[in-house]
Amino acid sequence: MEETTQQDDEFSQKSTRPFDISSIAQYHYYLSQSDKHQHLDQRVVNDLNLNNCFTFIDRTSSSIGQQYLYNRILSLDPFRENFKQLEEDIAFYHEDKNKAEKSKGVLEKLTKDTDYFFPYLIFAELPEKINYLILIKALQLLVFVLIGVTIFYHVFIFPLLLVLTINMCIHYVHKKKIGKFIQYFFRLNTLTKTCRKLIPLSTNPEDEIIQKVIEVEKLSTSISFLKTDELQNSEIGSIIWLVIELLKVATLSEITLFYKIIDHITNKRADIHELYKFIGYIDFTISINQLRINLPYYCKPIFDPNKKILTFKELYHPLLKGCVSNDLTLEEKSLMLTGSNMSGKSTFIKSIGINVITAQTLNTSFTKEYIASPFQVSSSMKISDDINENKSYYLEEVITIGEMLEKSEDKNERHLFIIDEIFKGTNTVERISGAKAILSHLNKGNHLVLLATHDIELTTLLEQEYDLYYFQEEVDDERLAFDYKIKKGRIKNFNALKILEISGYPKSIVAEAKELAEKMEQQGKSLQ
């Protein structure tokens, strides 16, 4: 366990940059389409509020760092084997704060909106060559021929002017199409400059990275020729810009050069990606160090791939200020959590899910001790009717649980299934019977289930397969008081009718409801 004191210094605070998740998620989106690793699906992201967790965790200084961190959090497979190296690198920046702060200053040069588009250059389909490129080259040649001929035969000035006019139209029509791409290309210069400055500040300066920088730098001159509009900001620069612009118009060189750069980028994508990851990893490493500095406490997880186990001490939810911490040990059994309304069941299983994910991706758990199997994570929590797709709540949940059942057949992976109120969209008898069968199946083998439910009947049906825990409120002066501490066993009392009473519902309604509840409870006991 690592304990830290709360610090308000600038070095450890959360990022104050705006969060555009759609831009931040671009790297993860492209990477998830191109690799074979397991990634958290969008349902888990929504159910566990992972985007909000990301905004809390993020202490990065660059757009690339944000994208790299976001991908780490949503990718469960590939990182655990490198945690030893990660911890060495975190320790390096923790001990050498001077290098960490200098690195942050360098990284802050990559915070423009266009810096979110590096994944596009690395993965996406770039603009195809125009089918009239041969015509462009013919017009280029014609301009030089007409200029030469006009020197001796002035009458050719008129066809020269005509060709220049055609070139000007083509130039500016094409400029509108390629303008945004030129902005993206120009940031490659900043990418290579950033790498050069970070190399001596990194833990292991590598000749391989330097060589890749050199390869990508070969684009710099060509890209700089395309991006000349900023020269207009000064008087002398305006003159230079005008000369260059006239040259571009006359020769259509911007168009032909643009497609040469496209070819070069296509050939150098692997090198660009390596530079991107080099920058992203350094930013990520410093960010995790800063995160840990600002936590009340955390621990580095211990993974046991040979057991069906999940145990932790003093777990808390990182987004809840003053969150009540809890302990739990599950070994060879899953968790069935019952409890009153508002007692904290859903929040608790979300907290576990978040800690499982950050443990496996950041080597950081919001606990004082964490020992668990490595899991793939699936969830069924925020199910709703889908009017657009014409799906009812129940059908949507059937599909989601069905996907879990399919995953549970995987003998090579351990899955963690997080479920909040299974089948609450259907009648009691079918809900209980269906839930019992499904929960028994999901719990088989290496898999672990975290279930929050109001269905107390399930505690009897599944007590041999699930460890039973509950949250309970106390009634104090006609108020419900929650301690949010988990307790072992079955819940004895629910609070739905108490809430009606405290909320001022007519006494006759509350009394009738209580009487009916008692009769139903007695009937249930007689059937058992």
C-alpha positions as CSV (number, residue, x, y, z in Angstrom):
1,M,0.0,0.0,0.0
2,E,1.1,3.5,-0.7
3,E,-0.3,6.4,1.4
4,T,0.0,10.0,0.3
5,T,-0.9,13.3,1.7
6,Q,-3.3,15.6,-0.2
7,Q,-1.3,18.2,-2.2
8,D,-2.5,21.3,-3.9
9,D,0.7,22.0,-5.8
10,E,0.4,22.7,-9.5
11,F,2.4,19.6,-10.3
12,S,-0.2,17.2,-9.0
13,Q,-3.5,18.7,-10.0
14,K,-6.0,17.4,-12.5
15,S,-5.9,18.7,-16.1
16,T,-7.8,22.0,-16.6
17,R,-8.0,21.5,-20.4
18,P,-11.5,20.9,-21.8
19,F,-12.5,17.3,-22.4
20,D,-13.8,16.4,-25.8
21,I,-14.2,12.7,-25.4
22,S,-15.0,12.1,-29.0
23,S,-11.6,13.6,-30.0
24,I,-9.8,11.9,-27.1
25,A,-11.2,8.5,-28.0
26,Q,-10.0,8.6,-31.6
27,Y,-6.8,6.7,-31.0
28,H,-8.6,4.0,-29.1
29,Y,-11.2,3.8,-31.8
30,Y,-8.7,3.2,-34.6
31,L,-6.6,0.9,-32.5
32,S,-9.5,-1.2,-31.4
33,Q,-10.4,-1.8,-35.1
34,S,-6.9,-2.9,-36.0
35,D,-5.6,-5.1,-33.2
36,K,-6.8,-8.4,-31.6
37,H,-6.7,-7.4,-28.0
38,Q,-9.8,-7.3,-25.7
39,H,-11.3,-3.8,-25.3
40,L,-14.1,-2.7,-23.0
41,D,-17.3,-2.3,-24.9
42,Q,-19.4,0.9,-24.8
43,R,-21.9,-0.6,-22.4
44,V,-19.2,-1.0,-19.7
45,V,-17.9,2.5,-20.4
46,N,-21.5,3.9,-19.8
47,D,-22.4,1.6,-16.9
48,L,-19.3,2.4,-14.9
49,N,-19.2,6.1,-15.9
50,L,-15.6,5.5,-17.2
51,N,-15.5,8.8,-19.1
52,N,-16.1,10.7,-15.9
53,C,-13.4,8.5,-14.2
54,F,-11.1,9.4,-17.1
55,T,-11.5,13.1,-16.4
56,F,-10.5,12.5,-12.8
57,I,-7.5,10.3,-13.6
58,D,-6.2,12.5,-16.4
59,R,-3.1,14.6,-15.4
60,T,-1.6,14.5,-18.9
61,S,-0.1,17.6,-20.6
62,S,-0.7,16.8,-24.2
63,S,-3.5,15.8,-26.6
64,I,-1.5,12.7,-27.5
65,G,-1.1,11.9,-23.8
66,Q,-4.9,12.1,-23.3
67,Q,-5.5,9.8,-26.1
68,Y,-2.8,7.3,-25.0
69,L,-4.2,7.3,-21.4
70,Y,-7.8,6.8,-22.6
71,N,-6.8,3.8,-24.7
72,R,-4.9,2.3,-21.7
73,I,-8.0,2.5,-19.5
74,L,-10.2,0.8,-22.1
75,S,-7.7,-1.9,-23.1
76,L,-7.5,-4.7,-20.6
77,D,-5.1,-7.2,-22.3
78,P,-1.7,-6.0,-23.3
79,F,-0.1,-4.1,-20.4
80,R,0.2,-6.2,-17.2
81,E,3.4,-7.9,-18.5
82,N,5.0,-4.4,-18.7
83,F,4.0,-3.2,-15.2
84,K,7.6,-3.7,-13.8
85,Q,8.9,-1.3,-16.5
86,L,6.1,1.1,-15.9
87,E,6.9,1.3,-12.1
88,E,10.5,1.9,-12.9
89,D,9.6,4.8,-15.2
90,I,7.1,6.2,-12.7
91,A,9.8,6.1,-10.0
92,F,12.2,7.9,-12.4
93,Y,9.9,10.9,-12.8
94,H,8.8,10.8,-9.1
95,E,12.4,11.1,-8.0
96,D,13.6,13.5,-10.7
97,K,10.9,16.2,-10.5
98,N,13.1,18.6,-12.6
99,K,13.0,16.2,-15.6
100,A,9.3,15.6,-15.0
101,E,8.5,19.3,-15.1
102,K,10.7,20.0,-18.1
103,S,9.0,17.1,-19.9
104,K,5.6,18.6,-19.1
105,G,6.7,21.9,-20.5
106,V,7.7,20.1,-23.8
107,L,4.5,18.1,-23.9
108,E,2.4,21.2,-23.6
109,K,3.4,22.2,-27.1
110,L,1.1,19.4,-28.3
111,T,-2.2,20.7,-27.1
112,K,-3.8,22.1,-30.3
113,D,-7.1,20.7,-31.5
114,T,-5.2,19.4,-34.6
115,D,-3.0,17.3,-32.4
116,Y,-6.0,15.0,-31.8
117,F,-5.8,14.0,-35.5
118,F,-2.5,12.1,-35.3
119,P,-4.4,8.8,-35.1
120,Y,-6.1,9.8,-38.4
121,L,-2.6,10.1,-40.1
122,I,-1.6,6.8,-38.6
123,F,-4.6,4.6,-39.2
124,A,-7.3,6.2,-41.5
125,E,-7.6,6.1,-45.2
126,L,-5.8,9.2,-46.5
127,P,-7.1,11.2,-49.5
128,E,-6.8,9.3,-52.8
129,K,-4.9,10.8,-55.7
130,I,-7.1,12.9,-58.0
131,N,-7.8,11.2,-61.3
132,Y,-6.7,14.3,-63.2
133,L,-3.2,14.4,-61.7
134,I,-1.7,13.8,-65.2
135,L,-3.5,16.9,-66.4
136,I,-2.0,18.9,-63.5
137,K,1.5,17.8,-64.5
138,A,0.7,18.6,-68.2
139,L,-0.4,22.2,-67.1
140,Q,2.8,22.5,-65.0
141,L,4.9,21.7,-68.1
142,L,2.9,23.9,-70.3
143,V,3.5,26.9,-68.0
144,F,7.2,26.5,-68.2
145,V,7.1,26.1,-72.0
146,L,4.9,29.2,-72.5
147,I,7.1,31.3,-70.2
148,G,10.2,30.3,-72.3
149,V,8.4,30.9,-75.6
150,T,6.9,34.2,-74.5
151,I,10.4,35.6,-73.9
152,F,11.1,35.3,-77.6
153,Y,7.6,35.6,-79.0
154,H,5.5,38.1,-76.9
155,V,2.3,37.1,-78.6
156,F,2.3,33.9,-76.5
157,I,1.6,36.1,-73.4
158,F,-2.1,35.6,-74.0
159,P,-2.2,31.8,-74.0
160,L,0.2,32.0,-70.9
161,L,-2.3,34.2,-69.1
162,L,-5.1,31.8,-70.0
163,V,-3.2,28.9,-68.6
164,L,-2.3,30.8,-65.5
165,T,-5.9,31.7,-65.0
166,I,-6.9,28.0,-65.3
167,N,-4.1,27.1,-62.9
168,M,-5.3,29.7,-60.4
169,C,-8.8,28.3,-60.4
170,I,-7.6,24.7,-60.0
171,H,-5.2,25.8,-57.2
172,Y,-7.8,27.5,-55.0
173,V,-10.5,24.9,-55.6
174,H,-8.0,22.2,-54.5
175,K,-6.8,24.4,-51.6
176,K,-10.2,24.3,-50.0
177,K,-10.2,20.5,-50.1
178,I,-6.7,20.0,-48.7
179,G,-6.6,22.9,-46.2
180,K,-7.4,20.9,-43.1
181,F,-5.0,18.1,-44.1
182,I,-2.2,20.6,-44.4
183,Q,-2.9,21.6,-40.8
184,Y,-2.6,18.0,-39.7
185,F,0.6,17.5,-41.7
186,F,2.2,20.5,-40.3
187,R,1.9,19.2,-36.8
188,L,4.2,16.3,-37.7
189,N,7.0,18.9,-37.5
190,T,6.0,19.6,-33.9
191,L,5.8,15.8,-33.2
192,T,9.4,15.3,-34.3
193,K,10.6,18.4,-32.4
194,T,8.8,17.2,-29.3
195,C,10.5,13.8,-29.5
196,R,13.9,15.3,-29.9
197,K,13.4,17.4,-26.7
198,L,11.9,14.5,-24.8
199,I,14.6,11.9,-25.6
200,P,17.3,13.3,-23.2
201,L,14.6,13.7,-20.5
202,S,13.3,10.1,-20.8
203,T,14.3,7.0,-18.8
204,N,15.9,5.1,-21.6
205,P,17.0,7.3,-24.6
206,E,16.9,4.9,-27.6
207,D,18.8,5.2,-30.9
208,E,15.9,3.5,-32.5
209,I,13.6,6.4,-31.7
210,I,16.1,8.9,-32.9
211,Q,16.3,7.1,-36.2
212,K,12.5,7.2,-36.6
213,V,12.6,10.9,-35.8
214,I,15.1,11.4,-38.6
215,E,12.9,9.4,-41.0
216,V,9.8,11.5,-40.3
217,E,11.7,14.7,-40.3
218,K,12.4,14.2,-44.0
219,L,8.8,15.4,-44.5
220,S,9.5,18.8,-42.8
221,T,10.7,20.8,-45.8
222,S,7.9,19.7,-48.0
223,I,5.3,20.3,-45.3
224,S,6.7,23.8,-44.5
225,F,6.3,24.8,-48.2
226,L,2.6,23.9,-48.0
227,K,2.0,25.8,-44.8
228,T,3.0,29.3,-45.6
229,D,-0.2,31.3,-44.8
230,E,1.1,32.3,-41.4
231,L,3.8,34.4,-43.1
232,Q,1.1,37.0,-43.8
233,N,1.3,38.1,-40.1
234,S,4.3,40.4,-40.8
235,E,5.1,42.9,-43.5
236,I,8.2,41.2,-44.8
237,G,6.5,37.8,-44.4
238,S,3.6,39.0,-46.5
239,I,6.0,39.8,-49.4
240,I,7.6,36.3,-49.1
241,W,4.1,34.7,-48.8
242,L,3.0,36.5,-52.0
243,V,6.0,35.3,-54.0
244,I,5.5,31.7,-52.8
245,E,1.8,31.9,-53.4
246,L,2.3,33.1,-57.0
247,L,4.8,30.3,-57.5
248,K,2.2,27.8,-56.2
249,V,-0.5,29.1,-58.4
250,A,1.6,29.2,-61.5
251,T,3.1,25.8,-61.2
252,L,0.4,23.9,-59.3
253,S,3.2,22.7,-57.1
254,E,1.1,22.6,-54.0
255,I,-1.2,19.9,-55.5
256,T,1.6,17.6,-56.7
257,L,3.6,18.1,-53.5
258,F,0.5,17.3,-51.4
259,Y,0.2,13.9,-53.0
260,K,3.9,13.2,-52.6
261,I,3.5,13.9,-48.9
262,I,0.5,11.5,-48.8
263,D,2.7,8.8,-50.3
264,H,5.5,9.5,-47.8
265,I,3.2,9.5,-44.8
266,T,1.7,6.2,-45.9
267,N,5.2,4.7,-46.1
268,K,6.2,6.1,-42.7
269,R,3.0,5.4,-40.7
270,A,4.7,2.8,-38.5
271,D,7.5,5.3,-37.7
272,I,4.9,8.1,-36.9
273,H,3.1,5.6,-34.7
274,E,6.2,4.8,-32.7
275,L,6.9,8.5,-32.1
276,Y,3.3,9.0,-31.1
277,K,3.5,6.1,-28.6
278,F,6.9,7.4,-27.3
279,I,5.3,10.8,-26.5
280,G,2.1,9.2,-25.2
281,Y,3.8,6.8,-22.9
282,I,6.0,9.5,-21.3
283,D,3.0,11.7,-20.7
284,F,1.0,8.8,-19.4
285,T,3.8,7.8,-17.0
286,I,4.1,11.3,-15.5
287,S,0.3,11.5,-15.3
288,I,0.0,8.3,-13.2
289,N,2.7,9.6,-10.9
290,Q,0.8,12.9,-10.5
291,L,-2.5,11.0,-9.9
292,R,-0.9,8.9,-7.2
293,I,0.5,12.0,-5.5
294,N,-3.0,13.4,-5.2
295,L,-4.8,10.3,-3.8
296,P,-5.5,9.8,-0.1
297,Y,-4.1,6.3,-0.6
298,Y,-3.7,3.6,-3.3
299,C,-2.0,0.3,-3.8
300,K,-0.2,-1.6,-6.6
301,P,-2.3,-4.7,-7.3
302,I,-1.3,-8.3,-7.0
303,F,-2.6,-10.7,-9.7
304,D,-3.2,-14.4,-9.2
305,P,-4.0,-16.0,-12.5
306,N,-4.5,-19.4,-10.9
307,K,-7.4,-18.7,-8.6
308,K,-10.9,-17.4,-8.9
309,I,-10.3,-14.6,-6.4
310,L,-11.1,-10.9,-5.7
311,T,-10.1,-9.5,-2.4
312,F,-9.5,-5.9,-1.3
313,K,-9.2,-3.7,1.7
314,E,-10.7,-0.1,2.1
315,L,-11.9,0.2,-1.5
316,Y,-13.3,3.6,-2.4
317,H,-14.9,5.2,-5.5
318,P,-12.4,7.8,-6.8
319,L,-15.2,10.2,-7.9
320,L,-17.0,10.3,-4.5
321,K,-15.7,12.9,-2.1
322,G,-15.7,11.4,1.4
323,C,-16.5,7.9,0.0
324,V,-17.0,5.3,2.7
325,S,-14.4,2.5,2.1
326,N,-15.2,-1.2,2.3
327,D,-13.4,-4.6,2.5
328,L,-14.4,-7.7,0.6
329,T,-13.0,-11.2,0.0
330,L,-14.4,-13.5,-2.7
331,E,-12.7,-16.8,-3.4
332,E,-14.3,-19.5,-5.7
333,K,-17.7,-17.8,-5.1
334,S,-19.4,-14.8,-6.7
335,L,-21.0,-11.9,-4.9
336,M,-24.8,-11.4,-4.3
337,L,-25.4,-8.0,-2.8
338,T,-28.8,-7.1,-1.4
339,G,-29.9,-3.9,0.3
340,S,-32.4,-1.2,0.7
341,N,-33.1,1.5,-1.8
342,M,-30.3,4.2,-1.8
343,S,-28.1,2.1,0.5
344,G,-25.2,2.0,-2.0
345,K,-25.4,-1.4,-3.8
346,S,-25.0,-0.1,-7.3
347,T,-22.3,2.4,-6.3
348,F,-20.4,-0.4,-4.6
349,I,-20.3,-2.8,-7.5
350,K,-19.4,0.1,-9.8
351,S,-16.5,0.9,-7.5
352,I,-15.3,-2.7,-7.7
353,G,-15.6,-2.6,-11.5
354,I,-13.6,0.6,-11.7
355,N,-10.9,-0.7,-9.5
356,V,-10.6,-3.9,-11.5
357,I,-10.1,-1.9,-14.6
358,T,-7.6,0.6,-13.2
359,A,-5.7,-2.2,-11.5
360,Q,-5.2,-4.0,-14.8
361,T,-4.5,-1.0,-16.9
362,L,-2.8,1.6,-14.7
363,N,-1.3,-0.8,-12.0
364,T,-3.2,1.4,-9.6
365,S,-6.0,0.4,-7.3
366,F,-8.0,2.8,-5.1
367,T,-7.6,0.5,-2.1
368,K,-5.1,-0.4,0.6
369,E,-4.8,-3.9,-0.7
370,Y,-5.9,-5.6,-3.9
371,I,-5.5,-9.2,-4.9
372,A,-7.4,-10.7,-7.8
373,S,-7.5,-12.8,-10.9
374,P,-7.0,-10.8,-14.2
375,F,-10.5,-10.4,-15.7
376,Q,-12.3,-9.3,-18.8
377,V,-15.2,-7.1,-17.8
378,S,-18.8,-7.1,-18.9
379,S,-21.8,-5.3,-17.4
380,S,-25.6,-5.0,-17.4
381,M,-26.6,-2.0,-15.4
382,K,-28.1,1.0,-17.2
383,I,-30.5,-0.9,-19.5
384,S,-33.3,1.2,-21.0
385,D,-36.0,1.0,-23.7
386,D,-34.7,1.8,-27.1
387,I,-37.5,3.6,-29.0
388,N,-35.4,4.0,-32.2
389,E,-34.6,0.3,-32.4
390,N,-38.1,-0.7,-31.2
391,K,-36.6,-2.7,-28.3
392,S,-38.3,-3.1,-24.9
393,Y,-36.3,-2.9,-21.7
394,Y,-36.7,-6.7,-21.2
395,L,-35.6,-7.5,-24.8
396,E,-32.5,-5.2,-24.4
397,E,-31.6,-6.9,-21.2
398,V,-32.1,-10.4,-22.7
399,I,-29.6,-9.5,-25.5
400,T,-27.1,-8.1,-23.0
401,I,-27.3,-11.1,-20.7
402,G,-27.2,-13.4,-23.7
403,E,-23.8,-11.9,-24.7
404,M,-22.6,-12.6,-21.2
405,L,-23.6,-16.2,-21.5
406,E,-21.8,-16.5,-24.7
407,K,-18.6,-15.1,-23.2
408,S,-18.9,-17.5,-20.2
409,E,-18.3,-20.4,-22.6
410,D,-14.8,-19.0,-23.1
411,K,-12.5,-21.4,-21.2
412,N,-9.3,-19.3,-21.9
413,E,-10.4,-16.1,-20.2
414,R,-11.7,-15.2,-16.8
415,H,-14.7,-12.8,-17.0
416,L,-16.1,-10.5,-14.4
417,F,-19.9,-10.0,-15.0
418,I,-21.4,-7.0,-13.2
419,I,-25.2,-7.1,-13.0
420,D,-27.6,-4.6,-11.3
421,E,-31.1,-6.0,-10.9
422,I,-31.4,-8.8,-13.3
423,F,-34.6,-9.0,-15.4
424,K,-36.4,-6.3,-13.5
425,G,-38.5,-5.7,-16.6
426,T,-40.6,-8.9,-16.2
427,N,-42.8,-10.7,-13.7
428,T,-41.6,-12.0,-10.3
429,V,-41.9,-15.8,-11.0
430,E,-40.2,-15.8,-14.3
431,R,-37.6,-13.2,-13.1
432,I,-36.5,-15.4,-10.2
433,S,-36.5,-18.7,-12.0
434,G,-34.7,-17.2,-15.1
435,A,-32.2,-15.3,-12.9
436,K,-31.3,-18.4,-10.8
437,A,-30.5,-20.5,-13.9
438,I,-28.5,-17.8,-15.6
439,L,-26.6,-16.7,-12.5
440,S,-25.6,-20.3,-11.8
441,H,-24.3,-20.7,-15.3
442,L,-22.3,-17.4,-15.3
443,N,-20.7,-18.4,-12.0
444,K,-19.3,-21.7,-13.4
445,G,-15.6,-22.2,-14.0
446,N,-13.2,-19.2,-13.8
447,H,-15.8,-16.5,-14.0
448,L,-17.0,-14.2,-11.3
449,V,-20.3,-12.4,-10.9
450,L,-21.1,-9.2,-9.0
451,L,-24.8,-9.0,-8.5
452,A,-26.9,-6.3,-6.9
453,T,-30.5,-7.3,-6.4
454,H,-33.7,-6.7,-4.4
455,D,-34.8,-10.3,-5.0
456,I,-34.3,-11.8,-1.6
457,E,-35.5,-15.2,-2.9
458,L,-32.2,-15.5,-4.9
459,T,-30.2,-15.6,-1.6
460,T,-31.8,-18.9,-0.8
461,L,-31.5,-20.4,-4.3
462,L,-27.9,-19.4,-4.8
463,E,-26.3,-19.4,-1.3
464,Q,-24.1,-22.4,-2.2
465,E,-22.6,-20.5,-5.2
466,Y,-22.6,-16.9,-4.1
467,D,-21.3,-15.2,-1.0
468,L,-24.2,-13.1,0.5
469,Y,-23.6,-9.5,1.6
470,Y,-26.0,-6.6,2.1
471,F,-26.2,-2.9,2.9
472,Q,-28.6,-1.7,5.6
473,E,-30.0,1.6,6.7
474,E,-31.0,2.7,10.2
475,V,-34.1,4.6,11.1
476,D,-33.4,7.6,13.2
477,D,-36.1,10.2,14.2
478,E,-38.2,9.3,11.2
479,R,-35.1,9.6,9.0
480,L,-33.2,7.0,7.1
481,A,-29.5,7.0,7.9
482,F,-27.1,5.1,5.7
483,D,-23.6,4.0,6.9
484,Y,-22.7,2.5,3.5
485,K,-20.8,-0.3,5.2
486,I,-21.1,-3.8,3.7
487,K,-22.3,-6.6,6.0
488,K,-22.1,-10.3,5.5
489,G,-25.4,-12.3,5.3
490,R,-28.9,-11.7,4.2
491,I,-30.7,-8.4,4.5
492,K,-33.6,-8.6,7.0
493,N,-35.5,-5.4,6.3
494,F,-36.2,-3.3,3.2
495,N,-37.1,0.4,3.3
496,A,-39.5,1.0,0.4
497,L,-42.5,1.3,2.6
498,K,-40.6,3.3,5.2
499,I,-39.7,5.8,2.5
500,L,-43.4,6.1,1.6
501,E,-44.2,6.8,5.3
502,I,-41.4,9.4,5.7
503,S,-42.4,11.1,2.5
504,G,-45.9,11.9,3.9
505,Y,-48.0,9.3,2.0
506,P,-51.5,8.8,3.6
507,K,-51.3,6.6,6.7
508,S,-54.1,4.3,5.4
509,I,-52.1,3.5,2.3
510,V,-48.9,2.8,4.2
511,A,-50.8,0.6,6.8
512,E,-52.5,-1.4,4.0
513,A,-49.2,-1.9,2.2
514,K,-47.4,-3.1,5.4
515,E,-50.2,-5.6,6.2
516,L,-50.2,-7.0,2.7
517,A,-46.4,-7.2,2.7
518,E,-46.5,-9.2,6.0
519,K,-49.1,-11.6,4.5
520,M,-47.0,-12.2,1.4
521,E,-43.9,-12.8,3.5
522,Q,-45.7,-15.4,5.6
523,Q,-47.0,-17.1,2.4
524,G,-43.4,-17.2,1.1
525,K,-42.1,-18.8,4.3
526,S,-44.8,-21.5,4.2
527,L,-43.9,-22.4,0.7
528,Q,-40.2,-22.9,1.5
